[in-house]
Amino acid sequence: MFGLAILFGGIVGFALGLTGGGGGVFAVPLLVYGLSIAPREAVGISLASVGGIALFGATDRLIRGEVELPTGLLFAVAGMIGAPFGSYLSKLIPENVLLVMFAMLMLVVAYRMWIKSKNPSIASGVCNSESKNITDRSACQRDEDGRLRLTSKCARLLVLVGLMTGVLSGMFGVGGGFIIVPALVLLSGMAIHRAVGTSLFVIVLISISGVVSHMVNGNPLPVNTTLLFLVGGGVGMWLGGIVATRLNGSTLQKIFSIAVVAVAAFVIFKSVVV
């Protein structure tokens, strides 16, 4: 179990380092089916370990200037508010229904990211100007220097998605990066590499809220397994970051989409077929 916990943590960390998301959706299945940990305990371990692993990557990317702090903070505060609600709702809705809804959302996100990856101008993160007469543009606008114009409409959209991310984090023990990265790219027009760094920063804060809510609700948090996951995750995060720098934004989006579809298919299979 010692070696497996480190290995599985490495897988989660690699996913986070490569795409800025997806680690959480791998963590719970690995803990439950790979280490035979009870689902409730797995959620707590996932939240704590994903948040800790994300901290490694977020610190490095913050130093390199790859984190957009104003946008990230807006997203994170909304997510921290949503996490306790997610933890509460998870007790009211049947588990299979929640998981199928979760998988459907993942498929929609994967589809949108795949479509956008084929448009270099969108993948670059430079939004079209509001003054230009075009049909496809991000909900939030950026100026020619790439700075976000945080209008009231843009802020409402980011807060809404942040709340949804927090709710999902509390429900399923995920960091929410599989929503955060696409949202930052599709809604705010952020470049994919910068979105990955900002996502990691947001995941850290949302995970803190989720772990606190998890423990307040009386759920256990095995410290030893969490620490082993963190050790493996730190190494995986470092390796994922190295690989990510050698891939362009479009390729990263496609990899992200494929990974999300694979996990969604697994969740549906386990929830409906098995």
matplotlib code that plots the C-alpha trace (Angstrom):
import matplotlib.pyplot as plt

x = [0.0, 2.9, 4.3, 0.8, -0.2, 2.9, 2.4, -1.2, -0.3, 2.2, -0.5, -2.7, 0.2, 1.2, -2.3, -2.4, 1.0, 0.2, -3.3, -4.0, -7.0, -8.2, -6.2, -9.2, -11.3, -8.4, -7.8, -11.1, -11.2, -7.6, -8.2, -11.4, -10.5, -6.8, -6.3, -9.8, -10.4, -14.0, -15.6, -16.1, -12.5, -11.4, -13.2, -11.3, -8.0, -8.6, -9.5, -6.5, -4.0, -5.1, -5.0, -1.5, -0.2, -1.7, 0.1, 3.5, 2.6, 0.8, 3.8, 6.2, 3.9, 3.2, 6.9, 7.1, 4.2, 1.8, -1.0, -3.6, -4.3, -7.4, -9.3, -8.1, -9.2, -12.6, -13.1, -11.6, -13.7, -16.9, -15.7, -14.9, -18.5, -19.9, -17.8, -19.8, -23.1, -21.7, -20.8, -24.4, -26.1, -24.1, -26.2, -29.5, -29.1, -28.6, -25.0, -25.6, -27.6, -24.9, -22.2, -24.1, -24.7, -21.0, -20.0, -22.4, -21.0, -17.5, -18.5, -19.8, -16.6, -14.5, -16.5, -16.2, -12.5, -11.8, -13.7, -11.9, -8.5, -9.0, -9.2, -5.7, -6.9, -9.1, -6.5, -4.0, -6.0, -6.4, -10.1, -11.7, -12.5, -16.1, -15.9, -15.3, -18.3, -17.8, -20.0, -17.7, -16.1, -15.5, -18.0, -15.3, -13.2, -9.5, -7.6, -4.9, -2.3, -4.3, -5.6, -9.0, -11.9, -13.7, -17.2, -20.2, -21.3, -17.9, -17.7, -21.1, -20.2, -16.9, -18.6, -21.3, -18.9, -16.7, -19.7, -20.5, -16.9, -17.0, -20.2, -18.8, -15.6, -17.6, -19.7, -17.1, -13.8, -12.4, -10.3, -12.5, -9.7, -11.6, -14.1, -11.7, -9.3, -12.0, -13.9, -10.8, -10.1, -13.6, -15.1, -12.2, -10.1, -7.0, -4.1, -4.1, -0.7, -1.7, -5.1, -3.3, -1.3, -4.4, -6.4, -3.8, -4.0, -7.8, -7.7, -5.6, -8.1, -11.2, -9.6, -9.0, -12.7, -13.7, -11.4, -12.7, -16.3, -15.5, -14.1, -16.8, -19.3, -17.6, -15.9, -12.4, -9.2, -6.4, -3.3, -0.7, -2.3, -2.8, 0.9, 2.0, -0.3, 1.3, 4.9, 4.0, 2.0, 4.9, 7.1, 4.3, 3.5, 7.2, 7.2, 3.9, 5.1, 8.2, 6.1, 3.6, 6.3, 7.1, 3.5, 1.6, -1.7, -3.8, -2.2, -2.7, -6.4, -6.8, -5.0, -7.2, -10.4, -9.3, -8.5, -11.9, -13.8, -12.0, -12.7, -16.4, -16.8, -15.4, -17.7, -20.8, -19.7, -19.3, -22.5, -24.9, -23.5, -21.8]
y = [0.0, 2.3, 2.1, 2.2, 5.3, 7.2, 5.9, 6.9, 10.3, 10.6, 10.0, 12.6, 15.1, 14.4, 15.2, 18.4, 19.5, 18.7, 20.2, 22.1, 19.8, 16.3, 15.1, 15.0, 12.9, 10.4, 10.5, 9.1, 6.1, 5.2, 5.4, 3.4, 0.7, 0.7, 1.0, -0.3, 2.9, 3.7, 6.4, 8.9, 8.6, 8.8, 12.1, 13.7, 12.3, 13.5, 17.0, 17.3, 15.7, 17.5, 20.8, 20.1, 18.8, 21.9, 24.1, 22.8, 23.7, 27.0, 28.3, 27.6, 29.1, 32.1, 32.9, 32.5, 35.0, 32.4, 33.0, 35.7, 36.6, 38.9, 36.4, 33.5, 35.1, 35.9, 32.3, 30.9, 32.9, 31.8, 28.2, 28.3, 29.4, 26.7, 23.8, 23.5, 23.5, 20.7, 18.7, 19.1, 18.3, 15.1, 13.7, 14.5, 13.2, 9.5, 8.7, 7.2, 10.2, 12.5, 10.6, 10.3, 14.1, 14.6, 12.5, 14.3, 17.6, 16.3, 15.2, 18.6, 20.3, 17.9, 18.6, 22.4, 22.2, 20.0, 22.3, 25.4, 23.6, 23.7, 27.5, 28.9, 32.5, 31.3, 28.9, 31.7, 33.4, 36.8, 37.6, 39.4, 43.0, 44.0, 46.5, 43.9, 42.5, 38.8, 35.9, 33.9, 35.6, 34.9, 36.2, 38.3, 40.6, 41.4, 44.4, 44.1, 43.5, 40.5, 42.2, 41.1, 43.7, 42.6, 44.0, 43.2, 40.5, 38.9, 38.9, 37.3, 34.5, 33.8, 33.8, 31.5, 29.0, 29.3, 28.5, 25.5, 24.3, 24.6, 22.6, 19.8, 19.9, 19.4, 16.7, 14.5, 15.4, 17.0, 20.1, 21.3, 21.9, 20.1, 22.9, 25.8, 25.4, 25.3, 28.1, 30.4, 29.6, 29.8, 32.5, 34.8, 34.1, 33.2, 31.4, 27.7, 27.7, 30.7, 29.0, 26.0, 28.1, 30.0, 26.8, 25.4, 28.5, 28.3, 24.5, 25.2, 27.6, 25.6, 22.4, 24.1, 25.0, 21.4, 19.7, 21.9, 21.2, 17.5, 17.3, 19.5, 17.0, 14.3, 12.5, 10.9, 12.1, 9.4, 11.4, 8.7, 8.0, 11.7, 12.3, 9.5, 10.8, 14.2, 12.9, 11.1, 14.1, 16.5, 14.4, 13.9, 17.6, 18.4, 15.8, 17.0, 20.6, 19.6, 17.8, 20.7, 23.2, 21.1, 21.0, 23.9, 25.1, 23.3, 20.0, 20.5, 21.1, 18.0, 15.9, 17.4, 16.6, 12.9, 12.4, 13.9, 11.7, 8.6, 9.3, 10.2, 6.8, 5.1, 6.9, 6.1, 2.4, 2.0, 3.9, 2.4, -0.9, -2.3]
z = [0.0, 0.8, -2.8, -4.4, -2.5, -3.8, -7.3, -7.4, -6.0, -8.8, -11.4, -9.8, -9.6, -13.2, -14.4, -12.5, -13.7, -17.3, -17.6, -14.4, -13.8, -13.9, -10.9, -8.6, -10.9, -11.0, -7.2, -5.9, -8.3, -7.6, -3.8, -3.9, -6.5, -6.1, -2.4, -1.2, 0.8, 1.7, -0.5, 2.2, 3.3, -0.3, -0.8, 2.1, 1.0, -2.5, -1.4, 0.9, -1.4, -4.6, -2.8, -1.5, -4.8, -6.5, -4.0, -5.3, -8.9, -8.1, -6.1, -9.0, -11.6, -9.4, -9.2, -13.0, -13.4, -14.9, -12.4, -13.1, -9.5, -9.8, -12.0, -9.8, -6.6, -7.9, -9.0, -5.8, -3.4, -5.2, -5.1, -1.4, -0.8, -3.0, -1.4, 1.8, -0.1, -2.3, 0.8, 2.1, -1.2, -1.5, 1.3, -0.3, -3.9, -4.7, -5.4, -8.8, -10.0, -8.9, -10.6, -13.9, -13.8, -13.1, -16.1, -18.4, -17.5, -18.1, -21.6, -22.4, -21.2, -23.2, -26.3, -25.9, -25.3, -28.3, -30.6, -29.3, -29.6, -33.4, -33.4, -32.9, -32.2, -29.3, -28.0, -27.8, -25.1, -26.8, -26.8, -29.7, -29.0, -28.3, -31.1, -33.7, -35.6, -35.1, -34.1, -31.9, -29.0, -25.3, -22.8, -21.1, -23.2, -23.2, -24.6, -27.2, -24.4, -23.1, -19.9, -18.8, -18.9, -15.7, -16.5, -14.3, -16.8, -16.9, -13.1, -12.8, -15.2, -13.4, -10.0, -11.2, -12.6, -9.5, -7.3, -9.5, -9.2, -5.4, -5.2, -7.4, -5.2, -2.1, -3.7, -5.3, -3.7, -6.9, -7.2, -10.1, -12.5, -15.3, -15.1, -14.1, -17.0, -19.7, -18.0, -17.9, -21.6, -22.9, -20.7, -20.0, -23.1, -21.0, -22.7, -21.8, -20.1, -17.9, -17.3, -15.9, -13.4, -12.4, -12.0, -9.7, -7.5, -7.4, -6.6, -3.5, -2.0, -3.0, -1.5, 1.8, 2.0, 1.0, 3.5, 6.3, 5.3, 5.1, 8.6, 10.1, 8.8, 10.9, 8.0, 8.7, 7.0, 7.1, 7.6, 6.6, 3.2, 2.5, 3.1, 0.9, -1.9, -1.4, -1.7, -5.0, -6.2, -5.7, -8.0, -10.5, -10.6, -11.4, -14.2, -15.6, -15.6, -17.6, -20.2, -20.4, -21.4, -24.4, -25.7, -27.4, -26.1, -28.7, -28.0, -24.2, -24.8, -26.8, -24.2, -21.6, -23.6, -24.2, -20.5, -19.4, -21.8, -20.6, -16.9, -17.8, -19.5, -16.5, -14.1, -16.3, -16.5, -12.8, -12.0, -14.5, -15.8, -12.7]

ax = plt.figure().add_subplot(projection="3d")
ax.plot(x, y, z, "-o")
ax.set_aspect("equal")
plt.show()
